[in-house]
Amino acid sequence: MLLHGSETWPVRKEIKVALHRAEMRMVRCMCGMKLQDKVSSKGLTERLGLLDIISVLQQNRLQWYGHVLRKEDNDWVKKCIEYEVEGARPRGRPKL
């Protein structure tokens, strides 16, 4: 549920950090551990047999990209990938 719809997210560093923190809170809760227990995050994810959430996010995005590439050439989603925007790119970072 944490990665629902993540195939099309614009992935920034802030999003990756937030996802990793949320994942580690959930992993610690599932293992019944607290930060004060001084157990490494890597050890806990290995104990549960989980992949890193960023790796899963990248796999989801690549699967979606492959899905779009296999679509018909006249499909609107595939056309969006090939669409070129005219004009100059705005300077600075967009405000969210």
C-alpha positions in Angstrom: 0.0 0.0 0.0 2.9 2.3 0.7 4.0 2.3 -3.0 0.5 2.3 -4.6 0.7 4.3 -7.8 4.5 4.8 -7.4 5.1 3.8 -11.1 4.4 7.3 -12.2 5.7 9.3 -9.2 8.4 11.9 -9.9 11.0 10.5 -7.6 13.1 13.1 -5.7 15.6 12.6 -3.0 13.0 13.9 -0.4 10.5 11.3 -1.4 13.1 8.5 -1.2 14.1 9.7 2.3 10.5 9.9 3.5 9.7 6.4 2.1 12.8 4.9 3.7 11.9 6.4 7.1 8.3 5.2 6.9 9.5 1.7 5.9 11.9 1.5 8.8 9.2 2.7 11.3 7.0 -0.1 10.0 9.8 -2.7 10.1 10.7 -1.8 13.7 7.1 -2.0 14.7 6.7 -5.5 13.0 9.8 -6.7 14.8 8.7 -5.2 18.1 11.9 -3.1 18.3 12.5 0.5 19.3 15.4 2.8 18.3 16.7 2.5 21.9 17.3 -1.2 21.3 20.2 -0.3 19.0 19.4 -3.0 16.4 20.5 -2.0 12.8 17.9 -1.4 10.2 19.7 -3.6 7.8 19.6 -6.5 10.3 15.9 -6.1 10.7 15.1 -6.0 7.0 17.3 -9.1 6.5 15.5 -10.9 9.3 12.2 -10.2 7.6 13.6 -11.0 4.1 12.6 -7.6 2.7 14.1 -5.8 -0.2 15.0 -2.1 0.2 12.0 0.1 -0.6 13.9 2.2 -3.1 14.9 -0.9 -5.0 11.2 -2.0 -5.1 10.2 1.5 -6.3 12.7 1.3 -9.1 11.5 -2.1 -10.1 7.9 -0.8 -10.2 8.9 2.1 -12.4 10.9 -0.1 -14.8 8.0 -2.6 -15.1 5.6 0.3 -15.9 8.0 1.6 -18.5 8.3 -1.8 -20.1 4.5 -2.0 -20.1 4.1 1.3 -21.9 6.8 0.4 -24.5 4.9 -2.8 -25.4 1.7 -0.7 -26.1 0.5 0.0 -29.6 2.1 3.0 -31.3 -1.2 4.9 -31.5 -1.9 4.5 -27.8 -2.2 7.9 -25.9 0.1 6.8 -23.1 2.9 5.8 -25.5 2.4 9.1 -27.3 3.0 11.0 -24.0 6.4 9.5 -23.7 7.4 10.7 -27.2 5.8 14.2 -26.8 8.2 17.1 -27.0 7.2 20.3 -25.3 8.1 23.5 -27.3 9.6 26.6 -25.7 12.2 27.2 -23.1 12.4 25.4 -19.8 11.5 27.6 -16.8 14.4 28.5 -14.5 14.5 27.6 -10.9 12.6 24.9 -9.0 8.8 24.8 -9.2 6.9 25.6 -6.0 4.9 22.7 -4.6 
